[in-house]
Amino acid sequence: MLMDINAFLEATKTKYNFALNFLHNRRGILFEKKVVEVFIDIIQAERMSLGQKAVMRVPINKIEPGMVFAEDYYTKQGILIAAKGEAVKKEMIPALVRFAENDQLPMKILVLK
């Protein structure tokens, strides 16, 4: 029995995002940074070619209006900065950059593209 590709992508989305986060969070610790970055780029390109909106780890200074946060982001004090599913607005970008510069956000964040 063949599964519809969109059903497959939807069914595996949580595991896919978990795997990307695991690799990204352990690059430079368990895995060589450049190898992880290239591997993630390949995985994202393959998944995107299957017709899925890609979850991408984007440098904070490359965030664009209309992108959607793929997970919640909190300050170290537990204050919600950006909510999963929230669309990026132009006026949010300078604040996001400042949060990243002050080590309150990662320098790369997950967005739907």
For each residue, the residues with C-beta under 8 A, 3 or more apart:
1:
2:
3: 7 8 11
4: 7 8
5: 8 9 50 51
6: 9 10 51 52
7: 3 4 10 11
8: 3 4 5 11 12
9: 5 6 12 13 47 50 51 52
10: 6 7 13
11: 3 7 8
12: 8 9 15 16
13: 9 10 16 17 52 55
14: 17 18
15: 12 18 19
16: 12 13 19 20 47 55
17: 13 14 20 21 55 70 71 110
18: 14 15 21 22
19: 15 16 22 23
20: 16 17 23 24 40 43 44 55 57 110
21: 17 18 24 25 71 110
22: 18 19 25 26
23: 19 20 26 27 31 36 39 40
24: 20 21 27 36 40 57 108
25: 21 22
26: 22 23 29 30 31 36
27: 23 24 30 31 32 33 36 37
28: 31 32 33
29: 26
30: 26 27
31: 23 26 27 28 35 36
32: 27 28 35 36
33: 27 28 36 37
34: 37 38
35: 31 32 38 39
36: 23 24 26 27 31 32 33 39 40
37: 27 33 34 40 41
38: 34 35 41 42
39: 23 35 36 42 43
40: 20 23 24 36 37 43 44 57
41: 37 38 44 45
42: 38 39 45 46
43: 20 39 40 46 47
44: 20 40 41 47 48 54 55 56
45: 41 42 48 49
46: 42 43 49 50
47: 9 16 43 44 50 52 54
48: 44 45 51 52 53 54
49: 45 46
50: 5 9 46 47
51: 5 6 9 48
52: 6 9 13 47 48
53: 48 112 113
54: 44 47 48 112 113
55: 13 16 17 20 44 70 110 111 112 113
56: 44 110 111 112 113
57: 20 24 40 108 109 110
58: 62 63 67 108 109 110 111 113
59: 62 63 107 108
60: 63 96 97 100 105 106 107 108 109
61: 97
62: 58 59
63: 58 59 60 67 88 93 96 109 111
64: 67 88
65: 87 88 89 90 93
66: 87 88
67: 58 63 64 87 88 111 112 113
68: 85 86 87 88 111 112
69: 72 73 82 83 84 85 86 88 109 110 111 112
70: 17 55 84 109 110 111 112
71: 17 21 84 109 110
72: 69 80 82 83 84
73: 69 80 81 82 105 106 109
74: 78 79 80 81
75: 78 79 81 99 104
76: 103 104
77:
78: 74 75
79: 74 75
80: 72 73 74 83
81: 73 74 75 96 99 104 105
82: 69 72 73 86 92 96 105 109
83: 69 72 80 86
84: 69 70 71 72
85: 68 69
86: 68 69 82 83
87: 65 66 67 68
88: 63 64 65 66 67 68 69 92 93 96 111
89: 65 92 93
90: 65 93
91: 94 95
92: 82 88 89 95 96
93: 63 65 88 89 90 96 97
94: 91 97 98
95: 91 92 98 99
96: 60 63 81 82 88 92 93 99 100 105 109
97: 60 61 93 94 100 101
98: 94 95 101 102
99: 75 81 95 96 102 104 105
100: 60 96 97 103 104 105 106 107
101: 97 98
102: 98 99
103: 76 100
104: 75 76 81 99 100
105: 60 73 81 82 96 99 100 109
106: 60 73 100 109
107: 59 60 100
108: 24 57 58 59 60
109: 57 58 60 63 69 70 71 73 82 96 105 106
110: 17 20 21 55 56 57 58 69 70 71
111: 55 56 58 63 67 68 69 70 88
112: 53 54 55 56 67 68 69 70
113: 53 54 55 56 58 67
